[in-house]
Amino acid sequence: MRFAAVLNQDGGMLRTIDIQAFSDQLRQILEAAGHSVEIEIVAGRDIATALERAIAKRNVDVILAAGGDGTISTAASLLMNKKKALAILPAGTMNLFARGLGIPQTLEAALKSFADGEIIAVDMASANGQPFVHQFSIGMHAKMVQLREKMDFGSRLGKMQASVRAAWATIKNPPALKVSLTIGKAEIVTRTTGIGISNNLFGEGHLPYADNPAGGVLGIYVSVARRRHDLAKLLLDMLRGRWRQSAHIEVHQAGKAVLKIHSPTRKFSAVLDGELIRLERETTIEIHPGALNVLVPASNTQAKAA
């Protein structure tokens, strides 16, 4: 296969390694397996332009994106409904979409898995036409991200610690939104501390990522927790993948959902694949089956087939 690799030198753990040495290792691993590769190392501000350049090349089969979650989400959005495939190097904090694809969680192991990997089609989702690969969320998650962005951290561990501090601050003073959520023919009108809508249902017993990235449905999670200790329990249930057993969350699934905000506050934020965006008064979230081609380890495709 013919690879075009775009490395975000400011993204995720790539900020903390010798990126030129990693680039040489990337080339050696892929070329030893008979592939060709072009590599571009760019600053974070230039990542979208570099990805667009790589995608426009006719002699490329796979776009290999390396960086944090923002880099991967941008690459997936640009490759949506295109023939070229995305290969994800998991350099972010949680790498949840990569985990759902069965991609090893170290850079070297991920590279080696691509050497004999296979291309499969997986789903994407969108919120008012804006694509995402992992999750759209409002309420507590958005407030947590807002608080975390005001904190200083320079490493993956530092970001995780900042996330814990932001989560505790949010639990002590949670938001409450009056919303209506239309799922199929049913309409739910409620006051909630948070709603998350995922690209496919999250699996059980692990971090929140989809076990089947080609399941064809949105996972819809509505928090019914109100008290501080219930919110803390909900957060713990989320991290441990105990969705079905939690008494503090309602779980639904659908191909499409329409979210309307009825709270009087004029400005709202949402989180889309880890990034803050402006939340409209009405948002339509949809699943797009098979909209993204991805390169995954061959062993993973064999396991799913079995």
C-alpha positions as protocol buffer text, in pm:
chain_id: "A"
residue {
  index: 1
  type: MET
  ca { x: 0 y: 0 z: 0 }
}
residue {
  index: 2
  type: ARG
  ca { x: 98 y: 362 z: -50 }
}
residue {
  index: 3
  type: PHE
  ca { x: 90 y: 571 z: 267 }
}
residue {
  index: 4
  type: ALA
  ca { x: 94 y: 945 z: 323 }
}
residue {
  index: 5
  type: ALA
  ca { x: 178 y: 1014 z: 688 }
}
residue {
  index: 6
  type: VAL
  ca { x: 96 y: 1347 z: 853 }
}
residue {
  index: 7
  type: LEU
  ca { x: 254 y: 1392 z: 1197 }
}
residue {
  index: 8
  type: ASN
  ca { x: 132 y: 1671 z: 1424 }
}
residue {
  index: 9
  type: GLN
  ca { x: 442 y: 1769 z: 1619 }
}
residue {
  index: 10
  type: ASP
  ca { x: 229 y: 1961 z: 1870 }
}
residue {
  index: 11
  type: GLY
  ca { x: -31 y: 1689 z: 1919 }
}
residue {
  index: 12
  type: GLY
  ca { x: -67 y: 1443 z: 2205 }
}
residue {
  index: 13
  type: MET
  ca { x: 241 y: 1247 z: 2306 }
}
residue {
  index: 14
  type: LEU
  ca { x: 427 y: 1351 z: 1989 }
}
residue {
  index: 15
  type: ARG
  ca { x: 515 y: 1671 z: 2175 }
}
residue {
  index: 16
  type: THR
  ca { x: 726 y: 1470 z: 2418 }
}
residue {
  index: 17
  type: ILE
  ca { x: 926 y: 1245 z: 2180 }
}
residue {
  index: 18
  type: ASP
  ca { x: 1200 y: 1286 z: 1921 }
}
residue {
  index: 19
  type: ILE
  ca { x: 964 y: 1316 z: 1628 }
}
residue {
  index: 20
  type: GLN
  ca { x: 1237 y: 1292 z: 1364 }
}
residue {
  index: 21
  type: ALA
  ca { x: 1359 y: 964 z: 1510 }
}
residue {
  index: 22
  type: PHE
  ca { x: 1000 y: 841 z: 1522 }
}
residue {
  index: 23
  type: SER
  ca { x: 955 y: 944 z: 1158 }
}
residue {
  index: 24
  type: ASP
  ca { x: 1259 y: 733 z: 1062 }
}
residue {
  index: 25
  type: GLN
  ca { x: 1117 y: 437 z: 1256 }
}
residue {
  index: 26
  type: LEU
  ca { x: 781 y: 476 z: 1083 }
}
residue {
  index: 27
  type: ARG
  ca { x: 947 y: 467 z: 743 }
}
residue {
  index: 28
  type: GLN
  ca { x: 1160 y: 163 z: 829 }
}
residue {
  index: 29
  type: ILE
  ca { x: 865 y: -43 z: 958 }
}
residue {
  index: 30
  type: LEU
  ca { x: 636 y: 27 z: 663 }
}
residue {
  index: 31
  type: GLU
  ca { x: 901 y: -3 z: 392 }
}
residue {
  index: 32
  type: ALA
  ca { x: 1030 y: -331 z: 541 }
}
residue {
  index: 33
  type: ALA
  ca { x: 678 y: -470 z: 488 }
}
residue {
  index: 34
  type: GLY
  ca { x: 679 y: -363 z: 122 }
}
residue {
  index: 35
  type: HIS
  ca { x: 482 y: -40 z: 152 }
}
residue {
  index: 36
  type: SER
  ca { x: 580 y: 308 z: 35 }
}
residue {
  index: 37
  type: VAL
  ca { x: 537 y: 614 z: 254 }
}
residue {
  index: 38
  type: GLU
  ca { x: 562 y: 991 z: 227 }
}
residue {
  index: 39
  type: ILE
  ca { x: 598 y: 1172 z: 560 }
}
residue {
  index: 40
  type: GLU
  ca { x: 517 y: 1531 z: 650 }
}
residue {
  index: 41
  type: ILE
  ca { x: 580 y: 1676 z: 996 }
}
residue {
  index: 42
  type: VAL
  ca { x: 375 y: 1988 z: 1065 }
}
residue {
  index: 43
  type: ALA
  ca { x: 274 y: 2223 z: 1346 }
}
residue {
  index: 44
  type: GLY
  ca { x: -72 y: 2186 z: 1495 }
}
residue {
  index: 45
  type: ARG
  ca { x: -202 y: 2501 z: 1327 }
}
residue {
  index: 46
  type: ASP
  ca { x: -119 y: 2350 z: 985 }
}
residue {
  index: 47
  type: ILE
  ca { x: -261 y: 2001 z: 1038 }
}
residue {
  index: 48
  type: ALA
  ca { x: -586 y: 2043 z: 842 }
}
residue {
  index: 49
  type: THR
  ca { x: -406 y: 2191 z: 541 }
}
residue {
  index: 50
  type: ALA
  ca { x: -144 y: 1913 z: 548 }
}
residue {
  index: 51
  type: LEU
  ca { x: -415 y: 1645 z: 565 }
}
residue {
  index: 52
  type: GLU
  ca { x: -602 y: 1800 z: 274 }
}
residue {
  index: 53
  type: ARG
  ca { x: -278 y: 1800 z: 74 }
}
residue {
  index: 54
  type: ALA
  ca { x: -218 y: 1433 z: 150 }
}
residue {
  index: 55
  type: ILE
  ca { x: -575 y: 1333 z: 66 }
}
residue {
  index: 56
  type: ALA
  ca { x: -555 y: 1514 z: -269 }
}
residue {
  index: 57
  type: LYS
  ca { x: -262 y: 1296 z: -384 }
}
residue {
  index: 58
  type: ARG
  ca { x: -378 y: 1043 z: -642 }
}
residue {
  index: 59
  type: ASN
  ca { x: -107 y: 786 z: -573 }
}
residue {
  index: 60
  type: VAL
  ca { x: -200 y: 733 z: -205 }
}
residue {
  index: 61
  type: ASP
  ca { x: -412 y: 455 z: -55 }
}
residue {
  index: 62
  type: VAL
  ca { x: -389 y: 532 z: 317 }
}
residue {
  index: 63
  type: ILE
  ca { x: -363 y: 855 z: 515 }
}
residue {
  index: 64
  type: LEU
  ca { x: -174 y: 787 z: 836 }
}
residue {
  index: 65
  type: ALA
  ca { x: -258 y: 1052 z: 1097 }
}
residue {
  index: 66
  type: ALA
  ca { x: -55 y: 1097 z: 1414 }
}
residue {
  index: 67
  type: GLY
  ca { x: -149 y: 1339 z: 1687 }
}
residue {
  index: 68
  type: GLY
  ca { x: -408 y: 1396 z: 1955 }
}
residue {
  index: 69
  type: ASP
  ca { x: -782 y: 1336 z: 1935 }
}
residue {
  index: 70
  type: GLY
  ca { x: -835 y: 1662 z: 1745 }
}
residue {
  index: 71
  type: THR
  ca { x: -597 y: 1551 z: 1471 }
}
residue {
  index: 72
  type: ILE
  ca { x: -772 y: 1215 z: 1430 }
}
residue {
  index: 73
  type: SER
  ca { x: -1119 y: 1372 z: 1425 }
}
residue {
  index: 74
  type: THR
  ca { x: -1007 y: 1623 z: 1160 }
}
residue {
  index: 75
  type: ALA
  ca { x: -856 y: 1349 z: 945 }
}
residue {
  index: 76
  type: ALA
  ca { x: -1170 y: 1134 z: 970 }
}
residue {
  index: 77
  type: SER
  ca { x: -1393 y: 1428 z: 880 }
}
residue {
  index: 78
  type: LEU
  ca { x: -1186 y: 1501 z: 568 }
}
residue {
  index: 79
  type: LEU
  ca { x: -1190 y: 1133 z: 465 }
}
residue {
  index: 80
  type: MET
  ca { x: -1562 y: 1079 z: 521 }
}
residue {
  index: 81
  type: ASN
  ca { x: -1721 y: 914 z: 215 }
}
residue {
  index: 82
  type: LYS
  ca { x: -1386 y: 893 z: 34 }
}
residue {
  index: 83
  type: LYS
  ca { x: -1210 y: 583 z: -97 }
}
residue {
  index: 84
  type: LYS
  ca { x: -881 y: 651 z: 81 }
}
residue {
  index: 85
  type: ALA
  ca { x: -846 y: 488 z: 422 }
}
residue {
  index: 86
  type: LEU
  ca { x: -742 y: 635 z: 757 }
}
residue {
  index: 87
  type: ALA
  ca { x: -471 y: 477 z: 972 }
}
residue {
  index: 88
  type: ILE
  ca { x: -471 y: 609 z: 1329 }
}
residue {
  index: 89
  type: LEU
  ca { x: -159 y: 638 z: 1539 }
}
residue {
  index: 90
  type: PRO
  ca { x: -293 y: 664 z: 1896 }
}
residue {
  index: 91
  type: ALA
  ca { x: -100 y: 960 z: 2036 }
}
residue {
  index: 92
  type: GLY
  ca { x: -387 y: 1119 z: 2231 }
}
residue {
  index: 93
  type: THR
  ca { x: -489 y: 1094 z: 2596 }
}
residue {
  index: 94
  type: MET
  ca { x: -755 y: 823 z: 2579 }
}
residue {
  index: 95
  type: ASN
  ca { x: -755 y: 718 z: 2209 }
}
residue {
  index: 96
  type: LEU
  ca { x: -1111 y: 589 z: 2241 }
}
residue {
  index: 97
  type: PHE
  ca { x: -1190 y: 561 z: 1870 }
}
residue {
  index: 98
  type: ALA
  ca { x: -861 y: 378 z: 1808 }
}
residue {
  index: 99
  type: ARG
  ca { x: -940 y: 139 z: 2094 }
}
residue {
  index: 100
  type: GLY
  ca { x: -1272 y: 55 z: 1933 }
}
residue {
  index: 101
  type: LEU
  ca { x: -1088 y: -34 z: 1612 }
}
residue {
  index: 102
  type: GLY
  ca { x: -853 y: -271 z: 1798 }
}
residue {
  index: 103
  type: ILE
  ca { x: -544 y: -61 z: 1729 }
}
residue {
  index: 104
  type: PRO
  ca { x: -256 y: -122 z: 1975 }
}
residue {
  index: 105
  type: GLN
  ca { x: -205 y: 161 z: 2220 }
}
residue {
  index: 106
  type: THR
  ca { x: 168 y: 219 z: 2171 }
}
residue {
  index: 107
  type: LEU
  ca { x: 302 y: 396 z: 1864 }
}
residue {
  index: 108
  type: GLU
  ca { x: 547 y: 122 z: 1765 }
}
residue {
  index: 109
  type: ALA
  ca { x: 294 y: -158 z: 1808 }
}
residue {
  index: 110
  type: ALA
  ca { x: 35 y: 36 z: 1608 }
}
residue {
  index: 111
  type: LEU
  ca { x: 284 y: 87 z: 1325 }
}
residue {
  index: 112
  type: LYS
  ca { x: 371 y: -281 z: 1318 }
}
residue {
  index: 113
  type: SER
  ca { x: 2 y: -373 z: 1307 }
}
residue {
  index: 114
  type: PHE
  ca { x: -43 y: -156 z: 998 }
}
residue {
  index: 115
  type: ALA
  ca { x: 232 y: -344 z: 813 }
}
residue {
  index: 116
  type: ASP
  ca { x: -11 y: -631 z: 740 }
}
residue {
  index: 117
  type: GLY
  ca { x: -334 y: -451 z: 824 }
}
residue {
  index: 118
  type: GLU
  ca { x: -665 y: -465 z: 637 }
}
residue {
  index: 119
  type: ILE
  ca { x: -906 y: -192 z: 530 }
}
residue {
  index: 120
  type: ILE
  ca { x: -1263 y: -205 z: 659 }
}
residue {
  index: 121
  type: ALA
  ca { x: -1557 y: 39 z: 648 }
}
residue {
  index: 122
  type: VAL
  ca { x: -1686 y: 178 z: 979 }
}
residue {
  index: 123
  type: ASP
  ca { x: -1950 y: 432 z: 1076 }
}
residue {
  index: 124
  type: MET
  ca { x: -1931 y: 802 z: 1139 }
}
residue {
  index: 125
  type: ALA
  ca { x: -2187 y: 1035 z: 1292 }
}
residue {
  index: 126
  type: SER
  ca { x: -2269 y: 1402 z: 1254 }
}
residue {
  index: 127
  type: ALA
  ca { x: -2421 y: 1685 z: 1457 }
}
residue {
  index: 128
  type: ASN
  ca { x: -2593 y: 1941 z: 1234 }
}
residue {
  index: 129
  type: GLY
  ca { x: -2376 y: 1813 z: 952 }
}
residue {
  index: 130
  type: GLN
  ca { x: -2046 y: 1834 z: 1145 }
}
residue {
  index: 131
  type: PRO
  ca { x: -1885 y: 1485 z: 1143 }
}
residue {
  index: 132
  type: PHE
  ca { x: -1754 y: 1308 z: 1450 }
}
residue {
  index: 133
  type: VAL
  ca { x: -1609 y: 965 z: 1522 }
}
residue {
  index: 134
  type: HIS
  ca { x: -1658 y: 929 z: 1897 }
}
residue {
  index: 135
  type: GLN
  ca { x: -1910 y: 1141 z: 2083 }
}
residue {
  index: 136
  type: PHE
  ca { x: -2122 y: 1456 z: 2093 }
}
residue {
  index: 137
  type: SER
  ca { x: -2213 y: 1569 z: 2445 }
}
residue {
  index: 138
  type: ILE
  ca { x: -2368 y: 1854 z: 2642 }
}
residue {
  index: 139
  type: GLY
  ca { x: -2401 y: 1948 z: 3007 }
}
residue {
  index: 140
  type: MET
  ca { x: -2145 y: 1810 z: 3251 }
}
residue {
  index: 141
  type: HIS
  ca { x: -1892 y: 1700 z: 2990 }
}
residue {
  index: 142
  type: ALA
  ca { x: -1895 y: 2040 z: 2822 }
}
residue {
  index: 143
  type: LYS
  ca { x: -1848 y: 2217 z: 3155 }
}
residue {
  index: 144
  type: MET
  ca { x: -1562 y: 1980 z: 3247 }
}
residue {
  index: 145
  type: VAL
  ca { x: -1381 y: 2056 z: 2921 }
}
residue {
  index: 146
  type: GLN
  ca { x: -1434 y: 2429 z: 2967 }
}
residue {
  index: 147
  type: LEU
  ca { x: -1282 y: 2416 z: 3316 }
}
residue {
  index: 148
  type: ARG
  ca { x: -993 y: 2192 z: 3204 }
}
residue {
  index: 149
  type: GLU
  ca { x: -899 y: 2431 z: 2924 }
}
residue {
  index: 150
  type: LYS
  ca { x: -836 y: 2700 z: 3185 }
}
residue {
  index: 151
  type: MET
  ca { x: -580 y: 2479 z: 3361 }
}
residue {
  index: 152
  type: ASP
  ca { x: -212 y: 2441 z: 3280 }
}
residue {
  index: 153
  type: PHE
  ca { x: -82 y: 2097 z: 3179 }
}
residue {
  index: 154
  type: GLY
  ca { x: 204 y: 1999 z: 2950 }
}
residue {
  index: 155
  type: SER
  ca { x: 178 y: 1622 z: 2928 }
}
residue {
  index: 156
  type: ARG
  ca { x: -65 y: 1335 z: 2891 }
}
residue {
  index: 157
  type: LEU
  ca { x: -51 y: 1271 z: 3267 }
}
residue {
  index: 158
  type: GLY
  ca { x: -100 y: 1641 z: 3336 }
}
residue {
  index: 159
  type: LYS
  ca { x: -410 y: 1647 z: 3116 }
}
residue {
  index: 160
  type: MET
  ca { x: -552 y: 1346 z: 3299 }
}
residue {
  index: 161
  type: GLN
  ca { x: -493 y: 1513 z: 3635 }
}
residue {
  index: 162
  type: ALA
  ca { x: -653 y: 1834 z: 3509 }
}
residue {
  index: 163
  type: SER
  ca { x: -952 y: 1630 z: 3390 }
}
residue {
  index: 164
  type: VAL
  ca { x: -998 y: 1485 z: 3740 }
}
residue {
  index: 165
  type: ARG
  ca { x: -988 y: 1832 z: 3897 }
}
residue {
  index: 166
  type: ALA
  ca { x: -1234 y: 1966 z: 3640 }
}
residue {
  index: 167
  type: ALA
  ca { x: -1466 y: 1668 z: 3695 }
}
residue {
  index: 168
  type: TRP
  ca { x: -1475 y: 1723 z: 4070 }
}
residue {
  index: 169
  type: ALA
  ca { x: -1545 y: 2096 z: 4026 }
}
residue {
  index: 170
  type: THR
  ca { x: -1830 y: 2011 z: 3788 }
}
residue {
  index: 171
  type: ILE
  ca { x: -1979 y: 1753 z: 4026 }
}
residue {
  index: 172
  type: LYS
  ca { x: -1983 y: 2014 z: 4304 }
}
residue {
  index: 173
  type: ASN
  ca { x: -2173 y: 2260 z: 4083 }
}
residue {
  index: 174
  type: PRO
  ca { x: -2338 y: 2066 z: 3801 }
}
residue {
  index: 175
  type: PRO
  ca { x: -2525 y: 2228 z: 3514 }
}
residue {
  index: 176
  type: ALA
  ca { x: -2894 y: 2156 z: 3459 }
}
residue {
  index: 177
  type: LEU
  ca { x: -3048 y: 2187 z: 3115 }
}
residue {
  index: 178
  type: LYS
  ca { x: -3414 y: 2165 z: 3017 }
}
residue {
  index: 179
  type: VAL
  ca { x: -3421 y: 1975 z: 2687 }
}
residue {
  index: 180
  type: SER
  ca { x: -3638 y: 1772 z: 2458 }
}
residue {
  index: 181
  type: LEU
  ca { x: -3490 y: 1474 z: 2277 }
}
residue {
  index: 182
  type: THR
  ca { x: -3673 y: 1315 z: 1986 }
}
residue {
  index: 183
  type: ILE
  ca { x: -3575 y: 953 z: 1921 }
}
residue {
  index: 184
  type: GLY
  ca { x: -3777 y: 798 z: 1642 }
}
residue {
  index: 185
  type: LYS
  ca { x: -4142 y: 878 z: 1716 }
}
residue {
  index: 186
  type: ALA
  ca { x: -4082 y: 925 z: 2088 }
}
residue {
  index: 187
  type: GLU
  ca { x: -4006 y: 1260 z: 2250 }
}
residue {
  index: 188
  type: ILE
  ca { x: -3837 y: 1286 z: 2589 }
}
residue {
  index: 189
  type: VAL
  ca { x: -3876 y: 1616 z: 2776 }
}
residue {
  index: 190
  type: THR
  ca { x: -3652 y: 1636 z: 3080 }
}
residue {
  index: 191
  type: ARG
  ca { x: -3417 y: 1840 z: 3293 }
}
residue {
  index: 192
  type: THR
  ca { x: -3076 y: 1677 z: 3277 }
}
residue {
  index: 193
  type: THR
  ca { x: -2720 y: 1729 z: 3394 }
}
residue {
  index: 194
  type: GLY
  ca { x: -2582 y: 1581 z: 3075 }
}
residue {
  index: 195
  type: ILE
  ca { x: -2645 y: 1396 z: 2750 }
}
residue {
  index: 196
  type: GLY
  ca { x: -2390 y: 1203 z: 2546 }
}
residue {
  index: 197
  type: ILE
  ca { x: -2456 y: 1070 z: 2195 }
}
residue {
  index: 198
  type: SER
  ca { x: -2197 y: 829 z: 2061 }
}
residue {
  index: 199
  type: ASN
  ca { x: -2101 y: 691 z: 1722 }
}
residue {
  index: 200
  type: ASN
  ca { x: -2230 y: 338 z: 1797 }
}
residue {
  index: 201
  type: LEU
  ca { x: -2314 y: 197 z: 2139 }
}
residue {
  index: 202
  type: PHE
  ca { x: -2040 y: 189 z: 2397 }
}
residue {
  index: 203
  type: GLY
  ca { x: -1932 y: -156 z: 2507 }
}
residue {
  index: 204
  type: GLU
  ca { x: -1955 y: -292 z: 2858 }
}
residue {
  index: 205
  type: GLY
  ca { x: -1677 y: -341 z: 3112 }
}
residue {
  index: 206
  type: HIS
  ca { x: -1420 y: -95 z: 2977 }
}
residue {
  index: 207
  type: LEU
  ca { x: -1361 y: 271 z: 2894 }
}
residue {
  index: 208
  type: PRO
  ca { x: -1640 y: 433 z: 2687 }
}
residue {
  index: 209
  type: TYR
  ca { x: -1575 y: 320 z: 2330 }
}
residue {
  index: 210
  type: ALA
  ca { x: -1775 y: 113 z: 2082 }
}
residue {
  index: 211
  type: ASP
  ca { x: -1708 y: -260 z: 2060 }
}
residue {
  index: 212
  type: ASN
  ca { x: -1865 y: -262 z: 1713 }
}
residue {
  index: 213
  type: PRO
  ca { x: -1763 y: 47 z: 1512 }
}
residue {
  index: 214
  type: ALA
  ca { x: -1992 y: -64 z: 1227 }
}
residue {
  index: 215
  type: GLY
  ca { x: -2307 y: -124 z: 1432 }
}
residue {
  index: 216
  type: GLY
  ca { x: -2513 y: 137 z: 1251 }
}
residue {
  index: 217
  type: VAL
  ca { x: -2672 y: 307 z: 1555 }
}
residue {
  index: 218
  type: LEU
  ca { x: -2621 y: 604 z: 1781 }
}
residue {
  index: 219
  type: GLY
  ca { x: -2578 y: 536 z: 2151 }
}
residue {
  index: 220
  type: ILE
  ca { x: -2781 y: 792 z: 2348 }
}
residue {
  index: 221
  type: TYR
  ca { x: -2705 y: 842 z: 2717 }
}
residue {
  index: 222
  type: VAL
  ca { x: -2919 y: 1071 z: 2933 }
}
residue {
  index: 223
  type: SER
  ca { x: -2807 y: 1148 z: 3287 }
}
residue {
  index: 224
  type: VAL
  ca { x: -3084 y: 1134 z: 3548 }
}
residue {
  index: 225
  type: ALA
  ca { x: -2846 y: 1197 z: 3840 }
}
residue {
  index: 226
  type: ARG
  ca { x: -2901 y: 1510 z: 4047 }
}
residue {
  index: 227
  type: ARG
  ca { x: -2723 y: 1477 z: 4381 }
}
residue {
  index: 228
  type: ARG
  ca { x: -2349 y: 1509 z: 4418 }
}
residue {
  index: 229
  type: HIS
  ca { x: -2280 y: 1152 z: 4523 }
}
residue {
  index: 230
  type: ASP
  ca { x: -2501 y: 1020 z: 4240 }
}
residue {
  index: 231
  type: LEU
  ca { x: -2306 y: 1226 z: 3987 }
}
residue {
  index: 232
  type: ALA
  ca { x: -1979 y: 1092 z: 4125 }
}
residue {
  index: 233
  type: LYS
  ca { x: -2115 y: 737 z: 4101 }
}
residue {
  index: 234
  type: LEU
  ca { x: -2226 y: 801 z: 3742 }
}
residue {
  index: 235
  type: LEU
  ca { x: -1879 y: 922 z: 3645 }
}
residue {
  index: 236
  type: LEU
  ca { x: -1725 y: 610 z: 3797 }
}
residue {
  index: 237
  type: ASP
  ca { x: -1978 y: 388 z: 3617 }
}
residue {
  index: 238
  type: MET
  ca { x: -1887 y: 557 z: 3289 }
}
residue {
  index: 239
  type: LEU
  ca { x: -1516 y: 499 z: 3333 }
}
residue {
  index: 240
  type: ARG
  ca { x: -1574 y: 133 z: 3419 }
}
residue {
  index: 241
  type: GLY
  ca { x: -1820 y: 77 z: 3136 }
}
residue {
  index: 242
  type: ARG
  ca { x: -2113 y: -9 z: 3363 }
}
residue {
  index: 243
  type: TRP
  ca { x: -2375 y: 164 z: 3152 }
}
residue {
  index: 244
  type: ARG
  ca { x: -2644 y: -97 z: 3167 }
}
residue {
  index: 245
  type: GLN
  ca { x: -2618 y: -149 z: 3543 }
}
residue {
  index: 246
  type: SER
  ca { x: -2618 y: 222 z: 3633 }
}
residue {
  index: 247
  type: ALA
  ca { x: -2931 y: 358 z: 3796 }
}
residue {
  index: 248
  type: HIS
  ca { x: -2827 y: 712 z: 3703 }
}
residue {
  index: 249
  type: ILE
  ca { x: -2841 y: 696 z: 3325 }
}
residue {
  index: 250
  type: GLU
  ca { x: -3100 y: 613 z: 3060 }
}
residue {
  index: 251
  type: VAL
  ca { x: -2963 y: 440 z: 2750 }
}
residue {
  index: 252
  type: HIS
  ca { x: -3131 y: 455 z: 2408 }
}
residue {
  index: 253
  type: GLN
  ca { x: -3027 y: 378 z: 2053 }
}
residue {
  index: 254
  type: ALA
  ca { x: -3140 y: 511 z: 1717 }
}
residue {
  index: 255
  type: GLY
  ca { x: -3022 y: 610 z: 1373 }
}
residue {
  index: 256
  type: LYS
  ca { x: -3118 y: 973 z: 1430 }
}
residue {
  index: 257
  type: ALA
  ca { x: -3195 y: 1201 z: 1724 }
}
residue {
  index: 258
  type: VAL
  ca { x: -3304 y: 1565 z: 1748 }
}
residue {
  index: 259
  type: LEU
  ca { x: -3199 y: 1762 z: 2056 }
}
residue {
  index: 260
  type: LYS
  ca { x: -3369 y: 2090 z: 2147 }
}
residue {
  index: 261
  type: ILE
  ca { x: -3254 y: 2322 z: 2426 }
}
residue {
  index: 262
  type: HIS
  ca { x: -3528 y: 2496 z: 2624 }
}
residue {
  index: 263
  type: SER
  ca { x: -3318 y: 2652 z: 2903 }
}
residue {
  index: 264
  type: PRO
  ca { x: -3316 y: 3034 z: 2897 }
}
residue {
  index: 265
  type: THR
  ca { x: -2937 y: 3082 z: 2884 }
}
residue {
  index: 266
  type: ARG
  ca { x: -2840 y: 3233 z: 2550 }
}
residue {
  index: 267
  type: LYS
  ca { x: -2503 y: 3067 z: 2495 }
}
residue {
  index: 268
  type: PHE
  ca { x: -2434 y: 2694 z: 2519 }
}
residue {
  index: 269
  type: SER
  ca { x: -2135 y: 2474 z: 2448 }
}
residue {
  index: 270
  type: ALA
  ca { x: -2111 y: 2113 z: 2340 }
}
residue {
  index: 271
  type: VAL
  ca { x: -1817 y: 1876 z: 2306 }
}
residue {
  index: 272
  type: LEU
  ca { x: -1752 y: 1711 z: 1972 }
}
residue {
  index: 273
  type: ASP
  ca { x: -1472 y: 1451 z: 1979 }
}
residue {
  index: 274
  type: GLY
  ca { x: -1314 y: 1626 z: 2276 }
}
residue {
  index: 275
  type: GLU
  ca { x: -1330 y: 1978 z: 2130 }
}
residue {
  index: 276
  type: LEU
  ca { x: -1564 y: 2255 z: 2246 }
}
residue {
  index: 277
  type: ILE
  ca { x: -1810 y: 2384 z: 1987 }
}
residue {
  index: 278
  type: ARG
  ca { x: -2103 y: 2623 z: 1998 }
}
residue {
  index: 279
  type: LEU
  ca { x: -2430 y: 2445 z: 2072 }
}
residue {
  index: 280
  type: GLU
  ca { x: -2730 y: 2545 z: 1865 }
}
residue {
  index: 281
  type: ARG
  ca { x: -3081 y: 2554 z: 2007 }
}
residue {
  index: 282
  type: GLU
  ca { x: -3164 y: 2254 z: 1790 }
}
residue {
  index: 283
  type: THR
  ca { x: -2919 y: 1982 z: 1687 }
}
residue {
  index: 284
  type: THR
  ca { x: -2983 y: 1686 z: 1461 }
}
residue {
  index: 285
  type: ILE
  ca { x: -2749 y: 1394 z: 1525 }
}
residue {
  index: 286
  type: GLU
  ca { x: -2731 y: 1114 z: 1269 }
}
residue {
  index: 287
  type: ILE
  ca { x: -2536 y: 794 z: 1207 }
}
residue {
  index: 288
  type: HIS
  ca { x: -2366 y: 741 z: 868 }
}
residue {
  index: 289
  type: PRO
  ca { x: -2306 y: 367 z: 821 }
}
residue {
  index: 290
  type: GLY
  ca { x: -1982 y: 267 z: 650 }
}
residue {
  index: 291
  type: ALA
  ca { x: -1883 y: 628 z: 582 }
}
residue {
  index: 292
  type: LEU
  ca { x: -1515 y: 589 z: 674 }
}
residue {
  index: 293
  type: ASN
  ca { x: -1253 y: 343 z: 552 }
}
residue {
  index: 294
  type: VAL
  ca { x: -995 y: 258 z: 819 }
}
residue {
  index: 295
  type: LEU
  ca { x: -683 y: 44 z: 833 }
}
residue {
  index: 296
  type: VAL
  ca { x: -697 y: -199 z: 1123 }
}
residue {
  index: 297
  type: PRO
  ca { x: -484 y: -494 z: 1240 }
}
residue {
  index: 298
  type: ALA
  ca { x: -557 y: -810 z: 1040 }
}
residue {
  index: 299
  type: SER
  ca { x: -605 y: -1005 z: 1363 }
}
residue {
  index: 300
  type: ASN
  ca { x: -887 y: -768 z: 1460 }
}
residue {
  index: 301
  type: THR
  ca { x: -1082 y: -826 z: 1139 }
}
residue {
  index: 302
  type: GLN
  ca { x: -1039 y: -1203 z: 1181 }
}
residue {
  index: 303
  type: ALA
  ca { x: -1167 y: -1186 z: 1540 }
}
residue {
  index: 304
  type: LYS
  ca { x: -1477 y: -988 z: 1435 }
}
residue {
  index: 305
  type: ALA
  ca { x: -1544 y: -1232 z: 1151 }
}
residue {
  index: 306
  type: ALA
  ca { x: -1528 y: -1524 z: 1395 }
}
